[in-house]
């Protein structure tokens, strides 16, 4: 059995293809049921964010699990496997575990050290637990991964400055606009990303800020942070685009929220005033063709990744420290897993030996029939004592060596010698 991760992200795959492979939250329960029903998968967790879609599985066979997950992604995206197979990355056992620890720590994010991924990993795991996708192996792994993420952020400076995609989106907008003071901003989407952008924009000295969302209540809650804030319905968005300096969008919609034709009409009313659009939604909220309109600057996750990479180089020292924490925790996890595996192995070893003792006593039952109760107790104590002394040293040795290469060798030998 192996822990395997198979995934794609917006670095390994073009954005127009990647957004088709995402698994929206409302389909996650069916996705987990689908994965669990496949032949080679015993446990599964799906992590799907604006940066990645990854499937973590506990599997009987590595190659079988890879094919099961690849087919799942193909069917989910309605693509032939050949259309994206070259963009898949995969790892198993220690490398899969190291990858998850790095992901939870924000080391594999578009924004190095981002905090949002910690919550996303936790939510993916909790959903899998509720839906029956995650069992004892992945539960232990994800619990440890969240602890690693916390340690990395506590013990290193990896999460200083810009620590989330939403913060990076606002910083990128500020750079393009030459500052945010006095600017009129629209935020489309009031979920976690929208809330993150609102928190970053708070105190920026905006001229005005408008929140548009399907849920008017959530939009109003964010607007109340700002003296200049306002909540609107989606229908009112085009009117407010007439005067805005920037649109920041991050909904969870599965279809386009801003079409080219709609925005062309808006631009015709703006009297050549430029409009900046930062679309960090996956799938995208804004039609990519909008970028061809005069006066429109359209930035997406590809642009954000390039923007974040420039700041990444400034934190290479912290990255090295964070990776050391991940490596230490990988060793600790391996030790704990080996110790867990040794306990049932030793129990099986002793149980098999006891079964042999009982079988031998049964075989000689007729010859021992003349013994009285006291003599029977003496035979029982004698055979138990001999067995205990024979089993004691191997049990102690294998327990002491658990989590080491020697322990692995002893465990393999015990399994082979006694057919455990």
PyMOL commands that set and color helices and strands:
alter all, ss='L'
color gray80, all
select helices_A, chain A and resi 15-21+25-36+62-77+81-83+85-87+94-104+116-130+136-155+165-177+192-201+216-223+234-241+260-268+288-292+301-363+373-400+405-418
alter helices_A, ss='H'
color red, helices_A
select strands_A, chain A and resi 2-9+41-48+52-59+89-92+184-188+208-212+229-232+246-249+275-279+296-299
alter strands_A, ss='S'
color yellow, strands_A
deselect
rebuild
show_as cartoon
